[in-house]
Amino acid sequence: MTFNVNEEGFYGAFGGAFIPEMLYPNIETLRSNYLNIIQSDSFQTEYQYLLKQYVGRPTPLYFAERLSNEFKAKIYLKREDLCHTGAHKVNNTIGQILIAKKLGKKRIIAETGAGQHGVATATVCALMGLNCIVYMGSVDIERQAPNVARMKMLGAEVRPATSGSQTLKDATNEAIRDWIANPADTHYIIGSVVGPHPYPDMVTRLQAIISEEIRWQLKEQTGKETPDAVIACVGGGSNAAGAYYHFLEEEKTRLIAVEAAGHGIDSGESAATSVLGSKGIIHGSRTLLMQDEDGQIIEPYSISAGLDYPGIGPLHAHLIRSKRAEAISITDQEAIDAAFHLSRIEGIIPALETAHAFAALHKMKFNQDDCLVINLSGRGDKDLGTYQKFMK
Ligand SMILES: *Cc1c(COP(=O)(O)O)cnc(C)c1O
């Protein structure tokens, strides 16, 4: 079985490009150019330079000794929280802005939920001197005020999406509408491994630097390149895709995908797409998504705005349905507990999204002394307001 995308943009039964005709020229330009650009020397030279000197890569692979003792395993943390702007998202935006420049684009649009992708996009637009417009649901604009301020500070325009639940899915719809209206000069930087082909594959390749580094860092520290498991939280799935990529063909490395169960899988307020979802089309891709009998999207819920999405990337739908990856779902409360625990046992405050991955340690079975890598996708500064509500 292969886990790479095929010519038509499918991972098994999932993926493809189900888009309105008006979007064809944009998507086709991207599809026929992205691999050549990514593989070119001039792209790689600039991308690798910026990852090193601007983003701060390689990020450390840290052996968490106290956490390891507690769980009787060898637990390594991939410190994406130490990337410039505080999460893995910038690996992708740096790559996409270089691709946009090669395609001669002058104007950048993006969607954002928690604001992390919006900040990472506004950052690289400032870096390259390009115009930046970020679509964000009005509800999210209100609950993520610090990130809205960061985007504005960086010179981006934040446009509210006022339809539907006024969150991430609605912001994505607005961004797609903008792209249809401005095909010639605009590139749309999607923030996860979602959307029509080639986005899931393009974003996966740009995040794959995470597992590329994990391999040599593990080898350096343990003598062995492959861990027994890689654990990552999944919203759309970009940090997980990057952490899995160079282990996809290593059958002995378990891939653990951690989703948000919100108030509980059966509570009606959840974002556990792989359990509750069924095959359907969202934002140009055939994948698993939460929908009712009429195909209407069921509004997702998670305490963490970054996991609050009704679908998952087609790669993850394929990995989970083919049993290459195991899905685990974590409630709000379990994630909060894990965030407090990690802060106090290792001195690292994780993002709320990331805290879900740590909570999964309690739900996994593994052997004593197994080597586990947890992708620490982002830092928790943006979530202190939420954490404060749970302090005693
Ligand atoms: C955005 C975000 C996520 C969720 O997005 P993925 O595409 O699933 O990685 C997870 N963690 C952090 C810190 C984020 O900012």
The ligand as an SDF file (V2000), in Angstrom:
LIG
                    3D

 15 15  0  0  0  0  0  0  0  0999 V2000
   -3.0560   25.1160   13.9340 C   0  0  0  0  0  0  0  0  0  0  0  0
   -2.4830   24.2770   14.9840 C   0  0  0  0  0  0  0  0  0  0  0  0
   -2.7630   22.8870   15.0770 C   0  0  0  0  0  0  0  0  0  0  0  0
   -3.7480   22.2020   14.1880 C   0  0  0  0  0  0  0  0  0  0  0  0
   -3.4440   22.2290   12.8270 O   0  0  0  0  0  0  0  0  0  0  0  0
   -2.8300   20.9790   12.0660 P   0  0  0  0  0  0  0  0  0  0  0  0
   -2.8970   21.3550   10.6360 O   0  0  0  0  0  0  0  0  0  0  0  0
   -3.6860   19.7900   12.3890 O   0  0  0  0  0  0  0  0  0  0  0  0
   -1.4440   20.7880   12.5480 O   0  0  0  0  0  0  0  0  0  0  0  0
   -2.1240   22.1500   16.0600 C   0  0  0  0  0  0  0  0  0  0  0  0
   -1.2660   22.7290   16.9380 N   0  0  0  0  0  0  0  0  0  0  0  0
   -0.9840   24.0440   16.8880 C   0  0  0  0  0  0  0  0  0  0  0  0
   -0.0430   24.6220   17.8790 C   0  0  0  0  0  0  0  0  0  0  0  0
   -1.5770   24.8620   15.9190 C   0  0  0  0  0  0  0  0  0  0  0  0
   -1.2930   26.1810   15.8870 O   0  0  0  0  0  0  0  0  0  0  0  0
  1  2  1  0
  2  3  1  0
  2 14  2  0
  3  4  1  0
  3 10  2  0
  4  5  1  0
  5  6  1  0
  6  7  2  0
  6  8  1  0
  6  9  1  0
 10 11  1  0
 11 12  2  0
 12 13  1  0
 12 14  1  0
 14 15  1  0
M  END
$$$$
